[in-house]
Amino acid sequence: MNATNLTLSLVVGGLFAGGVHLLLQRGLFRIVLGFVLLGHGANLVLLIAGGPAGAVPEVGEADPAAASDPLPQAMALTAVVITFAVTALLLALCDRSVMLYGDDEVRDDVEDRLLARQERQGEET
């Protein structure tokens, strides 16, 4: 592993750690930021998986064995587009939540708590 891959691996670890931390928060905007960090981390993983940059893969220009693999780059581009679309959807949901409830906090589901209480009471009896 060279120094570039080590640095990128550390950055990916930091992005995933920060993303998971933000996803576990109760604020919707923090959850969206966590999702964005995870998306950037996944894109860097795809770039690391592609290996070092090779020659430009044009026909007749470079040796096919020395050409870089375009598949990881295509997957990273697809991941960027998907992340952007899901981020836009999540931001719209956050905006709607703020408009309806006045804040972006994720509330507990009352019915879920009732079911959990009934399960605990059923286990005790």
Sequence and secondary structure as in RCSB ss.txt:
>XXXX:A:sequence
MNATNLTLSLVVGGLFAGGVHLLLQRGLFRIVLGFVLLGHGANLVLLIAGGPAGAVPEVGEADPAAASDPLPQAM
ALTAVVITFAVTALLLALCDRSVMLYGDDEVRDDVEDRLLARQERQGEET
>XXXX:A:secstr
  HHHHHHHHHHHHHHHHHHHHHTSSBHHHHHHHHHHHHHHHHHHHHHHT S  B   TTTS TTTB  HHHHHH
HHHHHHHHHHHHHHHHHHHHHHHHHHSS B    HHHHHHHHHHHHHHH 
